[in-house]
């Protein structure tokens, strides 16, 4: 039973839990009909200690806790030349999904962006996975036209493709604040 929910800055002590949450959340892909997505939890490398250390050191990562237990997180970075906050990683442990916690954490980040006067939020995600692009779209994000992407977002999508993501499976999205 959920009696208390709070969001706080992520700390280095949270890293092992964040990695376990990422693995837990990725397991949901194995339930999808796509052969690529079924293999995703095992074939695509998860983020590592170095990645999470860097994200936490940048002071732009948060965790959501239920009854004192970290059950989700979001890692972002500020892109100064674009006045943009980019979401690099966003996960909720599988057993805590579909309880509104992801939406609550996303809304928290949207409010942070607005308070700091950022122009927009950006991210890359799967186009046709229900808890990816459609989830973000239901929260006001729009898919960006690939021909209009800046170099940063093009580079992220290329890097994802180079990791083995199928052609046209990923997209960049944005939410103007």
Buried (B, 14 or more C-beta within 10 A) or exposed (E): EEEEBEBEEBEEEBBEBBBBBBBBBBEBBEEBEBEBBBEBBEEBEBBEEEBBEBBBEEEBBBBBBBEEEBBBBBBBBBBEEBBBBBBBBBBBBBEBBEBEBBEBBBBBBBEBBEEEEBBBBBBBBBEEBEBBBBBBEEBBBBBBEEEEBBEBBEEBBEEBBEEEBEEEBBBBBBBEB
